[in-house]
Amino acid sequence: MSGSSELTLLRNQTATVLNMDENIRMLLEQTPEKPPRSKLEPHADVIVTLRRKRRSYREIAEFFREHLAIAVAPSTIHDFVRIRRRREN
């Protein structure tokens, strides 16, 4: 293969990659976000408020069970808070 045909092949491959990247970017922009998976997401403000009032995760779990009829383990609430904190940073 001559030098000019190798250069042409390389340019064509580069153009194809750039077009694929542009197509992928456009597809990603068009893809909608998934709804939250956590049953705690609608109650994030309640959790934040109770944590600010220095309630333990166990106390928050009891609050959810007694007042919101939601059974949730204290460790689940802890994980929820930890993941949200990580996303904010």
C-alpha positions, 0 to 999 in steps of 0.5 A: 500500500502506498503512503498516500493510500494509507493516509487516505485510509487513516483519514476515513477511519478517523472521520468514521470514529468522529461521526460515531462519537457525534452519533453517540453523543446525540443518542445520549442526549435524547435518552431520558433519565430513569425515575428514582429506584428508591422508595425513600426518594420521595421522602428525602426531605423528611430524612434530611430534616430528621438527621438535622434534628440529630435523629439516628437511622434507627429512629428514622426507620421507626418514624417511617414505620409509625407515621408513613407505613413504610418498613425500611431498615436503618442500614437502608436509610444510611446507604440512601444518605451516603449515596446522596451525599456522594452525588452532591459532592 
